[in-house]
Amino acid sequence: MISGQHEGKLVLELPDRDKRYNLAITDHRVFLDPEATYLVTGGMGGFGLNILAYLTRVGARHITLMDRDPNSVRDRAWIYRNSNLKYMDEEVDIDILQGDVQSLDDVQRCINECKRPIKGIFHLAGTLDDRSMTEMSAESVDKVFAPKALGAYNLHMASLHLSLDHFVMLSSTSSTLGNLGQVNYSAASAFLDGLASFRRNSGLPAFAFNMAAVAEVGMASRNTHVLRIMRANGIPPISCVLALNNLDYALRCMPDSDHLITALFNNVPWTFNSPDYMRLGYLISNQRFFEDSTGKQLSVATVVDHIMEKVAELCGHDEGAPDEPLSSYGMNSISVAELGAFLHGEYNVQVSALELMTTATCQSLAMTIVHGTESGFEQTTDTEFALPLEIDDKGHVQRNRKPSLFASPLEDHFGYDDCMLRDDL
Ligand SMILES: NC(=O)c1ccc[n+]([C@@H]2O[C@H](COP(=O)([O-])OP(=O)(O)OC[C@H]3O[C@@H](n4cnc5c(N)ncnc54)[C@H](OP(=O)(O)O)[C@@H]3O)[C@@H](O)[C@H]2O)c1
């Protein structure tokens, strides 16, 4: 499509297997113990029902759910009806035990009632009670902390004697990035992150999954206001499939990590000058800038490679030399627009579409990024946030920046000497 060879409409169809499971996991090997049980809290919620199918997919054959409803009207048939389990060939035993995770007695009793050895705990119980700081009350904090933070602590305490392979807690991006109106939820999620770290340091398994809002299922999907705020903050909701794939990746490939932030960043309003960007975006959203500013030399060769990598991704091929005009790669107007956005986002330069479609080469772009603006395109005209590049005595590229309002010791890590508190802002 990118090379403009197609005519008419394109219909993309998912492979059968992925469509059936609603999962797109490439490594299909099972890694959970079919003889053990996996204890899940919040398993009947929106994301919970999806995680049950996922756990089954990766080998679990016995799952025990804690249900806080004293009447327990939701049974195995209800779970099958409401989850992807109904599409799967694999059979799974599901035990539902009545118990509220915020009660240590309930948690201990449920753990004791499990018929098989517990090898994993997946803590998803949680609730929202969004409100502004001025309207925050002790009751609201308690309401949010009880299932999430106290629940996690109860599970931790009650399972200390068990030999677990997994202790997974559904945390949130709010714990690290914050979110408007969610100070109680952010703090409760941050507690999970801390508990994961504490358990790891104590030699116990633990993993906090810092998930962004999920678009189609769960608590955020039922709250359009939350989704809108997230979008406005440049963190759009993610799909359930992406969330599960990332969780799968973490469980398979990150045995030494205690958390993974799963989010997409899109048009973040944070700028290099804003306190938010310094605290968060610089570290999280733009690793390349971070590396540059911590002393890694930005060489023309590195930038050429980076741009060529992007061009290859946009054009669908990597045939072309650094000094060939980009126009000869077969770039179309869409890929040119994307490349322009990429250069702006990564290197803070504004290159016109005309230039990209006519004379620009990967080499010329890289030369200008590293050595200055002589070739006709400019550092961003967004003067407020412009970051002119300079080479320091050691040959390292430096980006000059206005001093910021909330300069903090964190900035020392960024290598800026000119940061200071400003009285005039
Ligand atoms: N969905 C998202 O966008 C998102 C993003 C980041 C993180 N998370 C986290 O992912 C987890 C699952 O979220 P979700 O979207 O599936 O939420 P959900 O649809 O609202 O489900 C929450 C589940 O937690 C259970 N729960 C609440 N309080 C409980 C308590 N005191 N004891 C036992 N269970 C309790 C609920 O039980 P009932 O069924 O009885 O109500 C429900 O099953 C939560 O921890 C959430 O914070 C979600």
The ligand as a Gaussian input file, in Angstrom:
#p B3LYP/6-31G(d) Opt

LIG

0 1
 N       -9.717000      -1.471000      32.565000
 C       -8.759000      -0.598000      32.567000
 O       -8.732000       0.311000      31.733000
 C       -7.648000      -0.724000      33.560000
 C       -6.477000       0.027000      33.349000
 C       -5.437000      -0.097000      34.252000
 C       -5.558000      -0.949000      35.314000
 N       -6.712000      -1.643000      35.502000
 C       -6.808000      -2.525000      36.656000
 O       -7.152000      -3.805000      36.208000
 C       -7.969000      -4.444000      37.175000
 C       -9.214000      -4.986000      36.513000
 O       -9.924000      -3.884000      35.985000
 P      -11.273000      -4.039000      35.161000
 O      -11.213000      -3.039000      34.096000
 O      -11.542000      -5.444000      34.834000
 O      -12.317000      -3.507000      36.267000
 P      -13.816000      -3.910000      36.505000
 O      -14.476000      -4.351000      35.257000
 O      -14.433000      -2.781000      37.249000
 O      -13.659000      -5.129000      37.468000
 C      -13.141000      -4.973000      38.759000
 C      -13.282000      -6.254000      39.479000
 O      -12.797000      -6.050000      40.803000
 C      -13.729000      -6.661000      41.689000
 N      -13.715000      -6.031000      43.006000
 C      -13.899000      -4.746000      43.314000
 N      -13.851000      -4.590000      44.644000
 C      -13.624000      -5.838000      45.165000
 C      -13.466000      -6.346000      46.482000
 N      -13.522000      -5.546000      47.546000
 N      -13.243000      -7.666000      46.655000
 C      -13.188000      -8.497000      45.597000
 N      -13.323000      -8.059000      44.316000
 C      -13.548000      -6.760000      44.127000
 C      -15.061000      -6.447000      41.028000
 O      -15.970000      -7.353000      41.600000
 P      -17.490000      -7.397000      41.189000
 O      -17.500000      -8.161000      39.914000
 O      -18.121000      -8.109000      42.319000
 O      -17.932000      -5.983000      41.050000
 C      -14.735000      -6.727000      39.584000
 O      -14.766000      -8.112000      39.327000
 C       -8.254000      -3.399000      38.255000
 O       -7.395000      -3.621000      39.340000
 C       -7.916000      -2.104000      37.594000
 O       -7.492000      -1.139000      38.515000
 C       -7.746000      -1.558000      34.640000

